[in-house]
Amino acid sequence: MITSRLMVENLDTMTTEKHLDNLFSTCGDIKRIRMSRNRGLGFVDMTSVSEAKRVCAKLDGSVLWGRSMKIQIMDDSLQNRFIYLFSRLFK
């Protein structure tokens, strides 16, 4: 099942939640942003699946702080794998 959660990879360590909020809010409403800056990884929860798809179509491969972001919608299997691997990062 497709979710409204996006996984954003290849972020620069200077990237903050505010940077992602400013960028992703141009495509829709954001419920929550979580990041692991030292790993260059972020999770953005949009309010709907259609907004998540819009973000992927518009922003995947775009450059932020000199790095090309990889953005993908998390399905249940991908989400469960990352919840297991990174559960301690976002407590």
Beta strands, then each sheet from edge to edge (+ up, - down):
strand 1: 2-9
strand 2: 30-36
strand 3: 41-46
strand 4: 63-64
strand 5: 67-68
strand 6: 70-75
sheet 1: 2+ 3- 1+ 6-
sheet 2: 4+ 5-
end
